[in-house]
């Protein structure tokens, strides 16, 4: 990064000391989406597969109690993972106010201790995987929030859910 470039977006990582329940995750994500300055949210954690992919029970359906449909910002989505961390990309000019509001809501909602980190935890530049998935000249044709979020061997509809801010 040149010294003349300005930081426009910064990431905040919420790292709970244990996995969040479905209800807590839904409530927290809705509160995060209500804050001004949020650009995108990435939820990470271990997968909750719908089918057993290997072993003697291969092909059998997995009925996990945490694989539920949640509603975030009036959009429903299947929760396909246990929520282990949440990365929020925030507009840098609004960071200070965002941090104050986020700290308050985390203290109100989180059922356990957590760590909050500030830095760059998501891709901000175009990657080789992006070129493999979309081809040349795609940068102006897709939503900028998708850059760096691609898995070239997976369908984006299965791994990424875009939730628009109301």
C-alpha positions in Angstrom: 0.0 0.0 0.0 1.3 3.4 -0.9 1.7 6.0 1.8 -0.6 8.2 -0.2 -3.5 5.6 -0.2 -6.1 6.0 2.5 -7.7 3.2 4.5 -11.4 3.2 3.6 -12.5 0.0 5.2 -11.3 -1.7 8.4 -12.3 -5.1 9.7 -13.5 -6.0 13.2 -13.4 -9.6 14.3 -15.7 -10.8 17.1 -14.3 -14.1 18.4 -16.6 -15.7 21.1 -14.9 -18.1 23.5 -17.5 -20.7 22.5 -19.8 -21.3 19.5 -23.0 -19.2 19.4 -26.4 -20.7 19.5 -28.7 -20.2 16.5 -31.0 -17.7 18.4 -28.0 -15.6 19.7 -26.4 -15.6 16.2 -29.6 -14.4 14.6 -30.2 -11.6 17.2 -26.5 -10.5 17.0 -26.5 -10.4 13.2 -29.7 -8.4 13.1 -28.3 -5.8 15.6 -25.0 -5.6 13.6 -27.0 -4.9 10.4 -28.8 -2.1 12.1 -25.6 -0.2 12.8 -24.4 2.6 10.4 -21.0 2.2 8.8 -21.2 -1.6 8.2 -20.1 -2.6 4.7 -20.2 -6.4 4.9 -20.4 -9.3 7.4 -18.6 -12.6 7.2 -19.6 -15.5 9.4 -17.1 -18.3 10.0 -17.2 -21.6 11.8 -17.3 -25.4 11.3 -19.7 -26.7 8.7 -23.0 -28.3 9.6 -23.4 -30.7 6.6 -26.8 -31.8 5.4 -25.5 -35.2 4.3 -22.8 -37.5 5.6 -20.0 -37.3 3.0 -17.9 -40.2 4.0 -17.8 -43.4 6.1 -20.4 -46.2 6.4 -23.3 -43.7 6.7 -22.3 -41.9 3.5 -25.3 -40.3 1.8 -27.5 -40.4 5.0 -29.1 -37.1 6.1 -27.7 -35.3 9.1 -30.4 -33.8 11.3 -28.4 -31.3 13.3 -30.4 -29.1 15.7 -28.4 -26.0 14.8 -29.0 -26.3 11.0 -32.0 -23.9 10.9 -33.4 -21.1 8.8 -32.6 -17.7 10.4 -33.9 -14.3 9.4 -31.3 -11.5 9.1 -32.4 -8.1 8.0 -35.7 -9.5 6.8 -34.0 -12.1 4.5 -34.2 -15.8 5.4 -31.2 -18.1 5.1 -30.1 -21.6 6.0 -27.5 -21.5 8.8 -25.0 -24.0 7.4 -22.3 -23.6 10.1 -21.8 -23.1 13.8 -21.0 -19.5 14.4 -17.4 -19.3 15.7 -16.4 -15.8 14.6 -17.9 -12.8 12.9 -15.9 -10.4 10.7 -17.5 -7.0 10.1 -16.0 -4.7 7.5 -16.6 -1.1 8.6 -16.3 2.2 6.8 -13.2 3.8 8.4 -14.7 7.4 8.9 -17.5 5.8 10.9 -15.3 3.4 12.9 -15.3 5.2 16.2 -19.1 5.6 16.5 -19.5 2.0 15.2 -17.2 0.6 17.8 -19.0 2.4 20.7 -22.4 1.0 19.5 -20.9 -2.5 18.8 -19.3 -2.7 22.2 -22.7 -1.9 23.9 -24.6 -4.4 21.9 -22.0 -7.2 22.4 -22.2 -6.6 26.2 -26.0 -6.9 26.0 -26.3 -9.9 23.7 -23.2 -12.1 24.1 -23.8 -15.0 26.5 -20.0 -15.6 27.0 -16.7 -13.9 27.0 -15.4 -12.8 23.6 -12.4 -11.1 22.0 -12.7 -8.1 19.7 -9.9 -7.6 17.2 -9.3 -4.7 14.7 -7.3 -5.1 11.5 -7.7 -6.5 8.0 -9.1 -10.1 8.1 -10.7 -10.2 4.7 -9.4 -9.9 1.2 -9.6 -6.3 -0.1 -7.9 -6.8 -3.5 -8.7 -8.9 -6.4 -7.2 -12.4 -6.1 -6.2 -15.0 -8.6 -9.2 -17.1 -7.5 -11.4 -14.2 -8.5 -10.0 -14.2 -12.0 -10.4 -18.0 -12.3 -14.0 -17.7 -11.3 -15.1 -14.6 -13.2 -12.5 -14.0 -15.9 -10.8 -10.8 -17.0 -12.4 -7.4 -16.6 -15.0 -8.5 -14.0 -14.0 -5.9 -11.4 -16.6 -3.3 -12.4 -19.3 -5.9 -13.2 -19.8 -7.4 -9.7 -20.6 -6.2 -6.2 -17.3 -5.0 -4.7 -18.2 -6.9 -1.5 -17.7 -10.2 -3.4 -14.0 -9.5 -4.2 -11.8 -12.0 -2.4 -14.8 -14.2 -1.2 -14.7 -16.7 -4.0 -14.0 -20.4 -4.0 -13.3 -21.3 -7.6 -14.6 -24.9 -7.2 -17.8 -24.0 -5.4 -21.1 -22.4 -6.4 -21.2 -18.9 -4.9 -24.9 -19.4 -4.2 -24.0 -22.3 -1.8 -21.2 -20.4 0.1 -22.2 -16.7 0.0 -25.5 -15.1 1.0 -25.8 -11.4 0.2 -28.0 -9.6 2.7 -28.8 -6.1 1.7 -29.0 -3.4 4.3 -32.4 -1.8 4.5 
